[in-house]
Amino acid sequence: MAEYTAAIRGLERSRELGATHLLLRSDSRLLIEQLAGRWKVKNPTLQRLHHEARSLIKGFDEVQLEHVRRERNVEADALANRGVDEWLAGEGASWERSAPSPRLWEPEEEPR
């Protein structure tokens, strides 16, 4: 969900800035392969986010999708972690993790 949300926010901001051609890079192979249409999106929440991202992508003249292997993304990962740590130390200090949604994390029951 985090990867899709980040991609959506990036697509929205790019549109606001007037971009027409875009290179979307992510260390999430799942995100890139799903957005490229090579992998199916089975999770209902990801299906909604996928639809939103694909709708935004249609608003650009050209969008390239590129998977960046995690070992080549160390600096960006460190910056993201630093941002989360700073948020938790300040504005997000009162944030508490909620219980995961059963729709996302619990296996579906077998049909009887």
N, C-alpha and C positions, 0 to 999 in steps of 0.2 A: 504494500500500500504506500509506503514512504517513497519508493522509487517513482510510482505513478504520480503521486501528488507533486513531487519535485518536477517531474517532466511537464505536468500540466501547468504549474506555476511558471516554469521557464517559457513554455509556449505562449501563455497569456502575456507575459512581459515582453516577449519578442514581438508579438502582434502590436502591443501598445507602442513600442519603439519604432514601428513601421517596417520591420524586417519582411522581406519577401522570400529570401533563401535562407535556409537554416540547417545547421549541423547539430543534431541532438546526440550527445555522447553519454553513455552510462556504463557503469561497471556491472549493471544488472543484465545478464544475458536474457533472462526471462522477459524483462521489459522490452528490450530491443527486438527479440524474436517475435513476441506477441504483437508489437506495434507494426512490425514488417509483414505480419500476416502469415509467418511461417510456423508459428505454434498456436495452438488453440488456447482460449481463455476459458477455463472451467469454473473458477471461483466467482460466485455471483457479485461480490463487491468489486473484484477486479474487472468483471465484465462492464460494470457501470463506469469505472474509471477509464477503462480501455476505450469505451465509446466516446467519452468526453475528450480524451487525448486525440483519438482519430478525427473527431469533428474539428478540433483546433488545427490539426495538421492539414486538413483540406483547405484551410484559409491561406495557405502559403503557396507560392509558385513552385517551390521545390523544398523538400525536406529529406536530408540524408540521415540515416540512423546508423550509429557506430557503437559497437560494443568495445569497451576498454577493459582489458584484463585487470583484475584487482591489483596485481603486483605492479602494474604500470600506473595505478591510480592512488598511490600511497599519500601523496601530498594533498590531493583533494579530499580524501577520506579523513586525514588528520584535521584539515580545516573544518570539515563538517562536524567532526566530533568536538572540536574546540567551540564551535558555535553552540552546540547543544549544551556543553558544560557551562558556558557563559550564561545561556538562557536559564538553566537550572539554578545557577548561583544568584540570579537576579529576579527577573520578571516571573520565571517559572518555578520559583522556590516552593510555592504551595501546591504544585502539581502532584497528583497522586495517580499511579497507574490504576486503570480500571480493569475489571475482570475481562478477559477476552470474550468476544462475541461467539456464542456456540456455532453460529452460521459460518464463521470463518475458521475456527480451530477444531471443532469437534467433528469427528467423522460422521458421515450420514449413516442413519440406521439402515440396516439391510431390509429390503422389502420382504414381507411375510407371505 
